[in-house]
Amino acid sequence: MWPTERRGSLHGDLAIARLRARPALRGRLGRTRARPGLALVTGAALLAGMAALGAALLGATPMPTASIRASTAAARPCGIRVSSLGAAAEAMARAPSGGVVCLTAGRYPGRLSFSAQHTGDVTLQAAPGAHVSTGSIAIAGSHIVVRDLWVNGEIALAAGSSFVTLDHNDISNAHGRGGEGIVFDTSDCTAPNAPRWEGCEPQAPISDVTISGNRIHNIGAGHSEDAIHLDNWRNVTVSGNEFEHIVETGNHTDCLQSVYGGTNLTFTHNYEHDNDCQGFFIKDGDATDVSITDNLFLRDQVGAYANFAQIWNVQGLTIQHNTIWDGKGLALVADEASFTPTATIDHNAFSNLVVEPPVGTPYAIAEHDNLFGQAPWSFRASPTDRVTARPRFADPARNDYRLVHNPRDIGVDWSPAGQRYGPPH
């Protein structure tokens, strides 16, 4: 296996340098991000427009609809259809709770920015049957859903955003525009073991976010970085996504990375394949209550840069029913944690699992009923574990890595062929 990163690594130094370079929002990257803004509509036109728009968004005027594939939140018929990014941003800002704004078929290459504080979900989605592609999307606010879009760029959430759902989108940085796939644009340099720099101040966390059913791919080239980058987070669910061709080219590319820590992260039922990334990476900020379950990682050796998945300093870590058979495996690292790190690890299939020698308080680990491709050497395996370099999987040629003989219910119980990722059109 590759050597595990240590404190003071190049990654940490780069993160601090980038943060210092940003004059405004100090997120992970040293880029200046303006807060999303909208043109104001005033006077009688605003009052009349809001009344008409509200009725339309809530469906008071029926419009032709077609069925939309079911996703995390129940799909709703369009309340209003728009055909420009400006109209979409305005409609999202003015919509009442429950409103649905639909983009008509077409290519919208500009950057879509909107800011809206709602008390109930407002949805931006492709019109039924429509193929809709956009550039990058910047979101600030609460109770916002983005669904069924082809996003050629990144989706960025501003500090303090909450109750955001990103569902069944296709997100790609294939054209090398830089940035991430999905990024939480906030920071908290006061978090234990987080990056610090002179004059840093904590920003509001990003909370109650669901990232589900998306296809995230072709990230890493052209100065783009992580598929999902979480900073200063609370209550995040990443479920049922596909990560493909997330390939390190020198920018420390990860399929999922966490900086500045957080609490309550669920990473479940995701499919990572044909990448060269760190499949899951928590570092530079202690975290609590992290669940990694029912995920399938395959073929993470497309390139020659990226390290293996690593989880640093987590209390309340649960790792269950995963098949991480990617040629790299997973490592746990305890490095001067602010608490006693704890992990429950059972019913997984690992190509390799390593527990690094601790610096400070070690992980307290409950481990049993796992299958290993390599015999564990860094910890004492349970009597219920077994080691085999060539387990019998159902149909590897079709990416079906369910175990044929599996009385102990180890690893995933699903195959990618039965899943649907990204938009329906």
URDA-V71586 format. One record per backbone hydrogen bond with DSSP energy under -1.0 kcal/mol. NH is the residue of the N-H (numbers start at 1). CO is the residue of the C=O. If there is no record, write none. Layout:
nh co
NH CO
NH CO
//
This chain:
nh co
9 6
13 9
14 10
15 11
16 12
17 13
18 14
19 15
20 16
21 17
27 25
47 43
48 44
49 45
50 46
51 47
52 48
53 49
54 50
55 51
56 52
57 53
58 54
59 56
60 55
79 100
80 100
82 102
88 84
89 85
90 86
91 87
92 88
93 89
94 90
95 91
98 121
99 96
101 123
102 80
103 125
104 82
106 131
108 133
112 136
114 138
116 140
118 142
122 143
123 99
124 145
125 101
127 103
130 127
133 106
134 150
135 108
135 110
137 154
138 112
139 156
140 114
142 116
143 162
144 163
145 122
146 165
147 124
148 167
150 132
151 170
152 134
153 151
153 172
155 181
156 137
157 183
158 139
161 158
162 141
163 207
165 144
166 210
167 146
168 212
170 149
171 215
172 151
176 173
181 226
182 227
183 155
184 229
185 157
186 184
191 188
194 191
200 197
203 187
206 232
207 161
208 234
209 235
210 164
211 237
212 166
213 239
215 169
216 242
217 171
218 244
219 245
224 221
225 179
227 254
229 182
230 257
232 259
233 261
234 206
235 263
236 264
237 209
238 266
239 211
240 268
242 214
243 271
244 216
247 219
248 276
255 278
257 228
258 281
259 230
260 284
263 233
264 288
265 289
266 236
267 291
268 238
269 293
271 241
272 296
273 243
275 299
276 246
281 256
282 310
283 258
286 192
287 313
288 262
289 315
290 316
291 265
292 318
293 267
294 320
296 270
297 323
298 272
300 326
302 275
309 329
310 280
311 331
312 282
313 333
315 287
317 342
318 290
319 344
320 292
321 346
323 295
324 349
325 297
330 352
331 309
332 354
333 311
336 359
342 314
343 364
344 317
345 366
346 319
349 322
350 371
351 324
354 330
356 332
359 334
364 341
366 343
368 345
371 348
372 386
373 350
385 382
386 370
388 372
393 391
394 402
395 400
398 395
399 396
400 395
404 392
409 406
411 347
418 415
419 416
422 213
//
